Amino acid sequence: MRAGRRLIDHPAMTRLPQPPPRLHQADLATRVRELKAAGREQQAVHLVIGETGMTQGEAQTFVQAL
């Protein structure tokens, strides 16, 4: 990192297990609606925060609007 290179490019990183490739994943709004329908609104809020960087209040407003 000090040399200005990204950590992910370090040779040791290639030995780590890689996550499986994401196949077609529904858009954020669809996933939020599914969580809300399952009664998991708080998890939907956390999903929005994690994927968008919204604040807690912004994410709650987004989830409630769907």
C-alpha positions in Angstrom: 0.0 0.0 0.0 2.8 2.3 0.8 4.1 1.8 -2.8 0.8 2.9 -4.2 -0.5 -0.5 -5.2 -3.8 -1.9 -4.3 -3.8 -4.6 -1.6 -6.0 -6.8 -3.8 -3.3 -7.0 -6.4 -0.8 -8.5 -3.9 0.3 -12.1 -4.9 -0.8 -13.4 -1.5 -4.4 -12.3 -2.2 -4.6 -14.8 -5.1 -4.4 -17.7 -2.7 -7.5 -16.6 -0.8 -10.8 -18.3 -1.7 -12.8 -16.3 -4.1 -16.5 -15.7 -3.6 -18.7 -17.5 -6.2 -19.7 -15.3 -9.1 -23.0 -13.6 -8.7 -25.5 -14.8 -11.1 -28.4 -12.6 -12.0 -29.3 -10.8 -8.8 -32.4 -8.8 -8.5 -32.0 -5.0 -8.2 -32.0 -3.4 -4.8 -35.6 -2.3 -4.8 -36.8 -5.8 -5.6 -34.7 -7.3 -2.8 -36.0 -4.7 -0.4 -39.6 -5.4 -1.3 -39.0 -9.1 -0.8 -37.6 -8.5 2.7 -40.5 -6.2 3.6 -43.0 -8.9 2.4 -41.3 -11.4 4.6 -41.6 -9.1 7.6 -37.9 -8.3 7.7 -38.0 -4.5 7.3 -35.0 -3.8 9.6 -32.8 -6.1 7.5 -34.1 -4.3 4.4 -32.9 -1.0 5.9 -29.4 -2.5 6.6 -29.2 -3.9 3.1 -29.9 -0.4 1.7 -27.3 1.2 4.0 -24.7 -1.4 3.0 -25.3 -1.1 -0.7 -25.8 2.7 -1.0 -24.1 4.3 1.9 -27.3 6.1 2.9 -27.8 7.2 6.5 -30.1 5.2 8.7 -32.9 7.8 8.3 -32.5 7.9 4.5 -32.5 4.2 4.2 -35.7 3.9 6.4 -37.4 6.5 4.2 -36.4 4.5 1.1 -37.6 1.2 2.5 -40.9 2.7 3.7 -41.5 4.3 0.3 -41.4 0.9 -1.5 
